[in-house]
């Protein structure tokens, strides 16, 4: 099917989301793992929220941040999956121009929030390991609430210019987006204007968000590792490092696909378009699915509470 549309327009009423270019015939089959990941993400993150709410011993900063991460994961996956599945299952490719900008805003906003939450969790690990006696006085509930509010406001404010910049460009080439969802760079490249302002601002957000977050996480773990290596016994070092494993796994699951997705778009011009789109979707779908699994398996308190829950149901 052809989706050619070269009519002159300042702002199109709708965009056409192609899905995964070149793999349209396999959309139904591709939807199976994507839908499975979404269901696991929804169930897993709701379970995390339920357990943290019900278990009073988990009402501490680490699990407050984990709850923020679960809410963000739910929002991030839900901002893309329903429309993606409607493309795969019902060939519903049209998306209203305003709805496209809204989706684009939420995708980037929640991605930035998730990155900020990982910084907050790194701070929690740093204080717990490097200043254990002061942990409860440093990370009080008001401090945790302020940190969470700062993460949310940073995401909202930094991403807010994206839809306004995108709306002001004239679109006179095509309204076909070769993607499964509205992503800023894929939308603005359809404009028939000089979009350097959008490109520069996108790099600014990338630096102020992801790059600085990775820097702060790296600094935190540098101090954490120094503190761990100063411990007197091997068992103490392994036990202390074990409290960071879940966080490190979640960080790697989030930043590594994001890094590859960014690099393949900017420098992988010889990389097949369908591979780039698949990688972008992996970046948005895999972390929300893996995070509750990682913390559920690695965190004893959550694992024990989950076992008690199923044991009581069984009896």
N, C-alpha and C positions, 0 to 999 in steps of 0.2 A: 504493500500500500504506500502511496506517495503522500507526503505531508508538506509538499512544497507550498510556500506562502510568501510571496514577495511583494504584497500590496503595501503601498506607502501608508504609514500611520505614525502618529506621534507617540501614542500609548496604545498598545493592542488591548482589546477587551479580554482576550484569553491567550495563554501560551499552550503549546502542545508538548507534553512530556513523552519522549520516545520510549523511555524505559531503558533497557540495556541495548544500545545500538549493535546491530549485527546478530543479536541472539533473540530476536523477537519470537522465533518459532519455538524457542525453549523456555519462554517466560513462565508457562505453567509449571514446568519441572523446577525451574530456579526458585519459584515461589515456595516450594515445599521446605527447603532448609531455612529460607528467610522467615516464613511463618512460624516454623518450629522455634527459631531463635527468639522471635518476638514473644511467643507464648511462655517460653522459659524465663525471659526477662521480666515479663509481667508478674508471673507467679513468684519467681525468686525474690524480686524486690518487694512485693507485698508481704511475703513471708518475713523478710528482714525487718520491715517496718512493724509488723505485728509483734514479732519477738522482742524487739527493742522496747516497744510500748508496754508489753505485758511483764517483762522481766525487770524488776526494780534495780537489780544489781548492774544492769546495763545502762542506767541513767547517768552516764559519765561522758566526758568530752569525746572520747574516741568513737563511741556509738552514736552520739548526736551527729557527729560529722558523717558517720556511715549512713545514718538516716537521711541526711541531706543528699548524699551521693545516690541513695536509692530513689528518692523523689526526682532528682535530676535525670537519672537513667530512665525512669518511667516516662518523663516528659520528652526526653530526647528521642527515644525509640518511637513514641506515639506521634511525634511531629512528622515522621516520614513514612512509617510502615503502612498505615491505612491507605494512603494514596497510592503507594507503591503496589500494594496488593490489588487495588482496584484496577491498576494498569495491567497487571499480570493476568488477573482473572476475568475482568469484564471489558478490557480494552478501553477503559475510561481515561483517555490521555489528556483531555482538556482540563486546564486549571485557570480559574479567573485570575486576572492580572493582580488584583489586590490580595487574593488568596495566596498567590505565588510569592509576593513580597512578604506576607505574613509568615508563610512557611520558612522562607529564607531567613527571616529575622529570628524565629524560634530555634532553628537548627544551629545557627552561629551563637546565639545567646546561651543556650543550654550547654553547648560544647565548651564555651568559655567558662561558664559556671562550674562545670565538672573539673576543668583544669584547676580552677581556684580552690575547689574542695580538696583536691589532692595536695595542694600547698598547705591547707589547714591541717590535714591529716599528718603531713610530714612535720609540721610544727608540734603537733601533739606527741608524736614519737620522739622528737628532739627533747622536749621538756620532760617526758616520762623517763628517758634514759640518761640524759645529761644533768637534769635537776630533779630527781625523783622525789626528794623531800618537799620540794616547793610546787609540785605539779598541781595539787588541789588549790593552792593559793594563787597560782599564775593563771591557770585555765579555769576560772570560775564560770558559772552559767552565764552571767552577763557578758563576759569576755567572749565566750563561744557564740552567743547570740549576735554580738557586734561583728565578730569575724564572719559569721554566716551572712549577715546583712550586707557587709562590705563586698562579699563575693557576688551576691545577687545584684547589687547596685552597679558593680563594675561591669558585669555581663550586660545588664540593661543599657547602661549609658554608652559603653564602647561600641556596641552593635547597632544602636539606634540610628546613626547616620546612614547605615547601609541601605535600608529601603527608601530613604529620602533621596539619596544620591542616585539610586537605580531608577526611581520614578521620574527624575528630571531629564534622563537621556531620551533622545528620539530613537525609535526603533523602526527602521525602514528596510531592513534586509529580510528578516524572517522572524517568525515567532516560535520556531521549533527549538526546543531545548534537548540536546542529546544526553539526557540523564533521567534518573528515576525520581528526582525531586529538584526543587528550585534551590540551587546553590549560587551564591553571589557571583563568583567568577564566571560561571557558565551563562548566567543571565546577562551580565553587563557586556560580555563579548558579543552579544547580538546587537548592541547599539551601534548606530552609524554616526558616531561622534568620538571626540577625543576623550577617552575614559581614564586618562592618567590619574585624575583626582581619586577615582574609585580604587585604582591599583595601588597608589601610594598610601591611601588610607587603610586598605586591606593589609599592606605590609606593616603599617603602624600598629594595627590591632594585633597582628601576629606577634610582633615584638613585645608589645605591652601585655599581651596575654600569655601565649604559649612559651615564648622564649624566656621571659622573666620568670614565669612559673617554674620552668625546668631549672633555671639558675638557682632559684630559692630552694627547690627540692634537693638539688645537688649539694648546695651549701649545708643544708640540714643534715643530709646523710654523711657528709664529710665529718661533721662534728660527732654524729652518732657512731660512725665507725671508729673514730679516734677514742671515744669513750668505751666502746666495746673492747677494743684491743688493750685497753688499760686494765681490764678486769683480771683478777688473779688466776682464775682457773679456766680450762677449756670448756667445762660444763656450763659455767656461768656465762661465758661468751656465746656459746651456742643457744642457751636459753634466752638470753637477751636479744640476740639477733633474730631468733624465731618469732619474736613479737612484731618484727618489721616485715616478715616474709609476705604476708597477705597484702600489705600496702605496696610493696615493691612489685609483686605480680600484677596488681591492678594498674599500677603506673605503666608498666611495660605493655600491658594489653591495650592501654589507651594511647600512649604516645608513639609507639612503634608503627602501628597501622597509619596513624595520622601523619607521621614523618614520611613514610613511603608514598602515601596518597598525595601529599604536597609536592614531593620531589618528582613523582611521575607526571604530575600536571605541568610543572614549571620547566622540567628538563627532559622528560621522557617523551619527546615528540615522535619517536619511532615506536613507542609502546602502543599497542592496539587500544582503541577507544573503549571497547567493551571491558578490557582489563582494568582501565583506569576507573570506569564507573563501578565495576564490581569492588575494587579496592576501596573506593569512597564509601560504598555501602557497608563493607566489612568494618570500616572505621567507626561508623555510626551504630552498628548492630551488635558487634561482638562484645565490646566493653559492658553494655547494659546486661547482656546475658551472662558474662563471665564473673562480674563483680559479686553478685550474691552467691555464686558457686564457690568462688575463692574464699570469701569470708565465712561462708557456711561450713566449708570443709576445714579451714585452717583455724577458726576461732572456737575454742573449747566451749565458751559460755553459750554461743549461738547453737553449736552442735548439740550440746546437752539439752538445751531448752527444746530444740526441735525433736529430739528423741523422746523426751518426756511427753511432748504434745501428741506424738503418734502412739506412744505406749498407752496413754490415757484413753485415746480414741479406740485403741484395740481392745482395752478391757471394758 
